[in-house]
């Protein structure tokens, strides 16, 4: 009879943790040092809008004055609301003909 000595299986947890740590460090380095450089500056709002339009950003809207205005009161509706929806299909689709 031969005597065989079986070695214990070593846990691969250490190897997996080492790979995760190395990948995390490489990802962090790539994120910090290989990200694209901004070639153009982001435009400010004063570059995009003229001065008159910038005043509209801070304008206050008074809904009461709009509803009470004579021009608003002369507006008329040209549609019937709510819309009438016709019945489509049968009332009971599982009922036989």
C-alpha positions as CSV (number, residue, x, y, z in Angstrom):
1,X,0.0,0.0,0.0
2,X,1.2,3.3,-1.0
3,X,0.7,6.3,1.2
4,X,-0.6,9.3,-0.5
5,X,-0.4,12.7,1.1
6,X,-3.1,15.0,-0.2
7,X,-2.4,18.7,0.0
8,X,-5.1,21.0,1.3
9,X,-6.7,23.2,-1.3
10,X,-5.7,26.7,-0.7
11,X,-8.3,29.4,-0.8
12,X,-8.3,31.6,-3.9
13,X,-9.8,34.5,-1.8
14,X,-6.4,36.2,-1.4
15,X,-5.7,36.0,-5.2
16,X,-9.2,37.4,-6.0
17,X,-8.8,40.3,-3.5
18,X,-5.3,41.1,-4.9
19,X,-6.8,41.2,-8.5
20,X,-9.6,43.5,-7.3
21,X,-7.2,45.9,-5.6
22,X,-5.0,46.0,-8.6
23,X,-7.9,46.7,-10.9
24,X,-9.2,49.4,-8.6
25,X,-5.9,51.1,-8.5
26,X,-5.5,50.9,-12.3
27,X,-9.1,52.2,-12.7
28,X,-8.4,55.2,-10.4
29,X,-5.2,56.0,-12.2
30,X,-7.0,55.8,-15.6
31,X,-9.8,58.0,-14.3
32,X,-7.5,60.7,-12.9
33,X,-4.7,60.8,-15.5
34,X,-6.3,59.6,-18.8
35,X,-9.5,61.6,-18.8
36,X,-10.0,63.9,-21.8
37,X,-8.9,67.5,-21.5
38,X,-11.4,70.4,-22.0
39,X,-10.3,72.2,-25.1
40,X,-13.1,74.8,-25.1
41,X,-14.5,76.6,-22.1
42,X,-18.1,76.2,-21.2
43,X,-19.8,79.5,-22.2
44,X,-21.4,81.6,-19.6
45,X,-25.0,82.9,-19.9
46,X,-23.8,86.4,-20.7
47,X,-22.0,85.1,-23.7
48,X,-25.1,83.3,-25.1
49,X,-27.9,85.8,-24.4
50,X,-28.0,89.5,-25.0
51,X,-28.6,91.9,-22.1
52,X,-32.3,92.3,-22.8
53,X,-32.8,88.5,-22.6
54,X,-30.9,88.2,-19.4
55,X,-33.5,90.5,-17.8
56,X,-36.2,87.9,-18.6
57,X,-34.4,85.3,-16.5
58,X,-35.3,87.3,-13.3
59,X,-38.7,88.5,-14.5
60,X,-41.7,87.8,-12.2
61,X,-44.9,86.5,-13.8
62,X,-48.1,87.7,-12.2
63,X,-50.9,85.3,-13.4
64,X,-53.7,87.5,-12.0
65,X,-52.7,90.4,-14.2
66,X,-52.6,88.1,-17.2
67,X,-56.1,86.7,-16.6
68,X,-57.5,90.2,-15.9
69,X,-56.0,91.8,-19.0
70,X,-58.6,92.9,-21.6
71,X,-56.8,91.1,-24.5
72,X,-56.9,87.8,-22.6
73,X,-60.6,88.2,-21.9
74,X,-61.4,88.7,-25.6
75,X,-59.9,85.3,-26.5
76,X,-62.4,82.7,-27.5
77,X,-62.2,78.9,-27.6
78,X,-62.6,77.2,-31.0
79,X,-62.8,73.6,-29.8
80,X,-65.3,71.6,-27.7
81,X,-63.7,70.3,-24.6
82,X,-63.7,67.6,-23.3
83,X,-63.4,65.7,-26.5
84,X,-66.0,63.0,-27.2
85,X,-64.3,59.6,-27.6
86,X,-66.4,57.1,-29.6
87,X,-66.8,53.6,-28.3
88,X,-64.4,51.2,-30.0
89,X,-65.0,47.5,-30.0
90,X,-67.6,45.4,-28.2
91,X,-68.6,45.9,-24.6
92,X,-67.7,42.3,-23.7
93,X,-64.9,41.0,-26.1
94,X,-65.2,37.5,-24.6
95,X,-68.8,37.1,-25.5
96,X,-69.4,34.9,-28.6
97,X,-71.1,36.4,-31.7
